[in-house]
């Protein structure tokens, strides 16, 4: 059986925990949010790569169940931390940055009032073809306290447009795993052909 046929026998769902609401992009007048907050969040807006980073970002959304907005002012590149708790974001407007000689980037993260990240799970693959080896590739490791933890190995094709990351979550047969390590296997042309991934089974919530 070929490798392609083998991995086509199974599929799994892959997700990722992220605190990012707006992925890092070049600043425009009205950047579009990538995802809505999963709960009530404050915002951390990071401006980077501008000539000076002087300008403002206005965020419109819902605060305490009512339409509201918050203005983030910048004198230079760096972060600005909000004080309002948003449950949704309806629009973003930037002022000043795009007139600079070098137009930089903007990124928005969800944080708590104490400036800690607020994570939410996003889908990376709804159904990724794979093969999970619970026997030959399955190994056991001993954690502190002599706790034996079973891990398994997953094989999948390499996707350069949507690469997997360590700590990504893999859902297979109603069980949740976490990617502990990723080892690419290369073809004769020295390009990644497939990935060999060590999974750790996570405890049920």
C-alpha positions in Angstrom: 0.0 0.0 0.0 1.4 3.4 -0.9 1.9 6.2 1.6 -0.9 8.2 0.0 -3.3 5.3 0.2 -2.4 4.7 3.8 -3.1 8.2 5.0 -6.3 8.3 3.0 -7.7 5.6 5.3 -8.2 8.0 8.2 -8.8 11.7 8.9 -8.7 13.9 12.0 -9.7 17.4 13.0 -7.0 19.8 13.8 -7.5 22.9 15.9 -5.3 25.6 17.5 -5.5 27.8 20.6 -4.9 31.4 19.8 -5.3 34.8 21.4 -5.1 36.6 18.1 -8.3 38.4 16.7 -6.5 40.1 13.8 -3.6 38.3 12.3 -0.5 40.4 11.6 -1.1 42.3 8.4 0.0 45.5 6.7 -2.0 48.5 8.0 -4.9 49.6 5.8 -7.6 52.2 6.5 -10.1 49.6 7.5 -8.6 46.2 8.4 -11.1 43.3 8.7 -11.1 41.3 11.9 -10.2 37.6 11.4 -12.3 36.2 14.2 -14.7 37.5 16.9 -14.0 37.2 20.6 -15.2 33.9 22.1 -16.0 35.8 25.3 -15.7 39.2 26.9 -12.2 40.5 26.1 -10.0 43.6 26.3 -7.8 44.4 23.3 -4.1 44.7 22.8 -3.3 46.4 19.5 0.3 46.2 18.3 1.7 48.5 15.6 5.1 47.5 14.1 7.4 48.3 11.2 6.2 51.9 10.6 8.6 54.8 10.1 7.4 56.3 13.4 4.2 54.5 14.3 2.2 57.6 15.0 -1.5 57.4 14.6 -4.7 56.0 16.0 -6.9 52.9 15.8 -10.6 53.1 16.4 -12.4 49.8 17.3 -16.2 49.7 17.1 -18.2 46.8 18.7 -20.4 45.7 21.5 -19.5 46.5 25.2 -21.9 45.6 28.0 -24.5 44.7 25.4 -24.5 48.1 23.7 -22.7 49.6 20.7 -19.5 51.3 21.7 -16.1 52.2 20.5 -12.6 52.7 21.8 -9.7 54.7 20.4 -6.1 53.5 20.7 -3.6 56.3 20.3 0.1 55.7 19.2 3.1 58.0 19.2 5.4 55.2 18.1 5.6 51.5 17.2 4.5 49.2 20.0 1.4 48.0 21.9 -1.6 49.9 23.2 -3.8 48.3 25.8 -7.6 48.9 25.9 -9.8 49.4 29.0 -13.2 48.4 27.5 -14.5 44.8 27.5 -15.7 43.8 24.0 -18.0 40.9 23.2 -17.9 41.6 19.5 -16.1 43.8 17.0 -18.0 45.4 14.1 -15.3 47.5 12.6 -11.8 48.9 12.7 -10.5 52.2 11.4 -6.9 53.4 11.3 -5.8 57.0 11.1 -2.3 58.4 10.2 -0.2 55.3 9.7 -0.7 54.9 5.9 0.7 58.4 5.2 4.1 57.4 6.6 7.0 56.6 4.2 7.0 53.0 5.4 3.6 51.5 6.2 3.9 49.0 8.9 1.8 46.2 10.4 -1.1 45.8 12.8 -2.1 42.9 15.1 -4.9 42.6 17.6 -4.9 40.2 20.6 -7.5 39.3 23.2 -6.4 39.9 26.8 -7.7 40.0 30.3 -7.8 43.1 32.5 -4.5 41.9 33.9 -3.0 41.7 30.4 -3.0 37.9 30.2 -3.9 36.2 26.9 -7.4 34.9 26.4 -7.3 31.8 24.3 -9.9 30.5 21.9 -9.9 27.4 19.8 -9.9 27.8 16.0 -10.1 25.2 13.3 -7.1 24.5 11.2 -8.3 21.4 9.3 -11.9 20.1 9.5 -10.8 16.7 8.1 -7.0 16.2 7.6 -6.0 12.9 5.9 -3.6 11.0 8.2 -2.5 7.8 9.7 -2.2 7.4 13.5 0.0 4.5 14.6 -1.0 3.4 18.1 1.2 0.3 18.0 4.5 0.5 16.1 4.9 4.2 16.6 3.2 4.3 20.0 5.7 4.9 22.8 5.5 5.5 26.5 7.3 8.2 28.4 7.8 8.5 32.2 6.9 11.9 33.6 7.9 13.3 37.0 6.3 11.3 39.7 6.7 8.1 37.8 3.5 8.8 35.8 3.5 6.8 32.5 2.2 8.8 29.6 1.2 7.1 26.3 2.0 9.0 23.1 1.3 8.0 19.5 2.7 8.9 16.1 0.7 10.6 13.4 1.7 10.7 9.7 0.3 13.2 7.2 1.3 15.1 4.1 3.1 18.4 4.4 0.9 21.4 3.6 3.0 24.5 3.1 -0.1 26.7 2.8 -1.3 25.7 6.3 1.6 24.3 8.3 0.9 22.5 11.6 2.5 23.8 14.8 3.6 22.2 18.1 0.8 22.4 20.7 -1.9 22.2 18.0 -4.8 20.0 19.0 -5.7 16.8 17.1 -9.2 15.2 17.5 -9.4 11.6 16.5 -12.0 9.0 17.3 -13.5 11.2 20.1 -10.1 11.6 21.8 -8.1 14.8 22.0 -4.4 14.9 21.5 -1.7 17.6 21.5 1.2 17.8 19.0 4.4 17.5 21.0 6.9 17.4 18.1 6.9 17.6 14.3 9.6 15.9 12.2 9.5 16.5 8.4 10.5 13.7 6.1 12.1 14.9 2.9 11.8 13.7 -0.7 14.7 13.2 -3.1 14.3 16.8 -4.2 15.0 17.8 -0.5 11.5 19.3 -0.1 9.2 18.1 2.8 7.2 15.2 1.7 5.3 14.3 4.8 5.4 14.9 8.6 5.9 12.4 11.4 4.2 13.9 14.5 4.4 12.8 18.1 1.0 13.1 19.8 0.3 13.2 23.5 -3.2 12.1 24.7 -4.8 14.8 26.8 -6.9 14.2 29.8 -10.7 14.7 29.3 -11.9 18.1 30.5 
